[in-house]
Amino acid sequence: MTFLELQDRIMDRLNLSTDEARARIKNFINERVRNIQTSCNMARVRRGTITITTTNGVETLPALVDDDDPDLVIIKPLTAKIPLSPGGFPPLSEITLDAIRRSPEASPARPHTYAVTGFGASGCALRLYPTPDDAYEILIDGLLLGVDLVDDDDVPAMPEDFHDAILFGALADEYDHFDKAPLAAKQEKKFEKRVGELRYFIAKSTYLERVQGRRMETVWWWRPLI
């Protein structure tokens, strides 16, 4: 369902029509979308890759924002690599900031290690080791910053069969807004049930089975698009 369809279904069910009610429901929908994504493994719905160019002599990357698209922001890095030819290089190893501080002083060179120096509301920062001696393009794969539904045709990043979970959650918030605790609790229970089913659905998208004494990966009938 689109953002507009979600709003209309909730407003129709509650017989609401004011702009104030629609604005409130928009906020409830976005809060529930983020709640679902974070509780069901963000890596399945908010994963992406960005490119950042290092600066000669600068050891820090203050914000993981894509060089070509400032709307792409990594909030948690999963892998990082410098794709140089010929042959390329293995991914940079992630260690702690303390480990970098304890490392022996090294001359500037191609970085082979990184550490997360801090997390913020809109991303995180890295420190490289050793300090880059040139402008290297680093490909960082990780979790992208969450983006609210804004336009009417925006669609939540999750299987549409489970969009009803958003409806139940936003209904619970709306009932709670009007101090209708029993109705809010009923919708909240439905929300939790559907989120649990979505979590199971994602977890079972790939499973392991034993074949003739060997464990081999078997692809199920659905895999998330990442």
matplotlib code that plots the C-alpha trace (Angstrom):
import matplotlib.pyplot as plt

x = [0.0, 1.1, 1.4, -1.9, -3.7, -2.5, -3.8, -7.1, -7.8, -7.2, -9.2, -12.1, -12.1, -12.2, -14.5, -12.0, -11.8, -9.9, -6.4, -5.3, -6.3, -4.5, -1.3, -1.4, -1.9, 1.0, 3.2, 1.8, 2.4, 6.0, 6.7, 5.3, 7.3, 10.5, 9.5, 8.9, 12.1, 14.3, 12.6, 12.7, 16.4, 17.1, 19.7, 16.9, 15.1, 17.6, 20.9, 22.9, 26.4, 28.0, 31.3, 33.5, 36.8, 39.6, 41.8, 45.5, 46.8, 43.3, 42.6, 39.0, 35.7, 33.4, 30.1, 29.4, 27.6, 27.8, 30.0, 27.5, 24.2, 24.0, 20.6, 22.5, 23.8, 25.2, 24.2, 26.2, 29.0, 29.0, 31.9, 34.4, 36.9, 39.1, 38.6, 42.0, 43.3, 44.9, 43.4, 41.8, 42.3, 40.5, 38.0, 39.2, 39.3, 37.1, 38.7, 38.0, 39.2, 41.3, 43.1, 43.9, 45.2, 47.5, 48.8, 52.4, 52.8, 52.8, 53.7, 50.8, 49.8, 46.7, 44.4, 43.7, 41.7, 38.9, 37.1, 33.8, 34.5, 30.9, 27.2, 24.9, 21.3, 22.1, 25.1, 28.4, 32.1, 35.1, 38.9, 41.2, 44.6, 47.1, 46.4, 45.7, 48.6, 46.3, 42.7, 41.2, 37.6, 36.2, 33.0, 31.1, 28.2, 25.9, 22.6, 21.1, 19.6, 15.8, 13.7, 10.1, 7.2, 6.5, 4.9, 1.5, 2.9, 5.8, 5.7, 7.0, 10.2, 8.7, 6.6, 3.1, 1.4, 2.6, 1.5, -1.5, 0.9, 1.3, -2.4, -2.9, 0.0, -1.3, -4.8, -3.5, -1.8, -4.9, -7.1, -4.5, -4.6, -8.3, -7.8, -9.6, -7.4, -9.3, -9.4, -5.8, -4.7, -6.7, -5.0, -1.6, -2.0, -2.7, 0.3, 2.6, 1.3, 1.9, 5.4, 6.2, 5.0, 7.0, 10.1, 9.6, 9.0, 12.3, 14.2, 13.0, 13.8, 17.1, 17.7, 20.2, 19.5, 21.7, 22.2, 24.1, 25.9, 26.8, 25.3, 24.3, 22.5, 19.1, 17.3, 13.6, 10.9, 11.4, 14.5, 14.4, 15.6, 18.8]
y = [0.0, 3.6, 6.2, 7.7, 4.4, 3.7, 7.1, 6.7, 3.2, 4.4, 7.6, 5.7, 3.1, 5.8, 8.1, 11.0, 13.8, 16.7, 17.8, 17.8, 14.1, 13.2, 15.0, 13.0, 9.7, 10.4, 10.7, 7.5, 5.6, 6.7, 5.9, 2.4, 1.9, 2.6, 0.4, -2.5, -2.0, -1.9, -4.8, -7.0, -6.5, -3.3, -5.0, -6.6, -3.3, -0.5, -1.8, 0.1, 1.1, 4.5, 5.8, 8.1, 9.6, 9.9, 13.0, 12.7, 13.1, 13.0, 9.9, 10.6, 10.2, 12.5, 11.5, 8.5, 10.4, 9.3, 11.6, 11.6, 11.5, 13.3, 11.7, 8.3, 8.2, 5.1, 4.9, 1.7, 0.3, -3.4, -3.7, -1.3, -1.8, 0.1, -1.4, -0.9, -2.7, -4.9, -7.7, -5.4, -5.6, -7.4, -5.5, -3.2, -4.8, -3.3, -2.9, -0.8, 2.8, 1.8, -0.8, 1.8, 4.1, 1.3, 0.5, 1.6, 4.8, 4.2, 6.3, 7.4, 4.6, 2.8, 2.3, -1.4, -0.9, 1.3, 1.9, 3.6, 6.7, 7.6, 7.3, 10.2, 10.8, 11.0, 8.8, 7.7, 8.6, 6.4, 6.6, 5.0, 3.3, 4.1, 7.7, 7.8, 8.9, 9.6, 10.1, 6.6, 5.7, 3.6, 1.5, 1.2, -1.2, -0.7, 0.3, 3.5, 6.3, 5.7, 7.9, 8.9, 8.3, 11.8, 11.7, 10.1, 7.4, 6.4, 2.7, 1.2, -0.9, -4.2, -7.0, -5.6, -8.6, -7.2, -3.6, -4.4, -4.3, -0.6, -0.1, -1.9, 0.1, 3.5, 2.6, 1.7, 5.1, 6.9, 5.1, 5.9, 9.5, 9.6, 7.6, 4.6, 2.1, -1.1, -0.5, 0.6, -2.6, -4.7, -3.1, -3.2, -6.9, -7.4, -5.2, -7.3, -10.5, -9.4, -8.0, -11.4, -13.1, -10.8, -11.4, -15.2, -14.7, -12.8, -15.3, -18.2, -16.6, -18.6, -21.6, -24.4, -28.0, -31.1, -33.1, -36.4, -35.2, -31.8, -28.5, -26.6, -23.3, -23.6, -20.7, -20.5, -19.2, -15.5, -13.4, -9.7, -7.3, -5.6]
z = [0.0, -0.6, 2.1, 0.9, 0.9, 4.5, 5.6, 3.9, 5.3, 8.9, 8.4, 6.8, 9.6, 12.3, 10.3, 10.4, 7.8, 9.2, 8.1, 11.7, 12.0, 8.8, 9.9, 13.2, 11.4, 9.1, 12.1, 13.6, 10.4, 10.1, 13.7, 13.2, 10.0, 11.8, 14.7, 12.4, 10.4, 13.5, 15.2, 12.1, 11.0, 9.3, 7.1, 5.1, 4.2, 4.6, 3.3, 0.7, -0.5, -0.7, -2.1, 0.0, -1.1, 1.5, 1.8, 1.8, 5.3, 7.0, 9.1, 9.8, 7.8, 9.8, 8.1, 6.0, 3.2, -0.4, -2.6, -5.4, -3.6, -0.2, 0.5, 1.0, 4.6, 6.3, 10.0, 10.6, 8.4, 7.7, 5.3, 3.7, 0.9, -1.5, -5.0, -6.6, -9.6, -10.6, -8.5, -5.9, -2.2, 0.6, 2.7, 5.4, 8.8, 11.6, 15.0, 18.0, 18.3, 21.4, 19.2, 16.6, 19.4, 20.7, 17.2, 16.4, 14.6, 10.9, 7.9, 5.7, 3.3, 1.9, 4.9, 5.8, 9.0, 10.3, 13.6, 14.3, 16.4, 17.2, 16.3, 15.8, 15.0, 11.3, 10.7, 12.1, 11.8, 11.1, 11.7, 9.3, 9.9, 8.7, 7.6, 3.9, 1.7, -1.3, -2.3, -2.2, -3.0, -0.2, -0.9, 2.4, 2.6, 5.6, 7.0, 5.4, 7.4, 7.7, 5.5, 6.5, 4.0, 2.6, -0.8, -1.4, -3.6, -1.2, -0.2, 3.1, 2.5, 3.6, 1.9, 1.1, 2.7, 6.1, 5.6, 7.7, 10.7, 10.1, 10.1, 13.4, 15.0, 13.8, 14.9, 18.3, 18.5, 17.4, 19.9, 22.6, 21.6, 22.4, 25.7, 24.4, 26.2, 25.4, 21.7, 21.7, 23.4, 21.0, 18.0, 19.7, 20.2, 16.4, 15.6, 17.8, 16.3, 12.7, 13.5, 15.0, 11.8, 9.7, 11.8, 11.3, 7.6, 7.2, 9.3, 7.3, 3.9, 4.0, 6.1, 6.6, 6.2, 6.5, 3.3, 3.6, 6.7, 5.1, 6.0, 2.9, 2.3, 0.7, -0.8, 0.2, -2.1, -1.0, -0.5, 0.4, -2.3, -1.0]

ax = plt.figure().add_subplot(projection="3d")
ax.plot(x, y, z, "-o")
ax.set_aspect("equal")
plt.show()
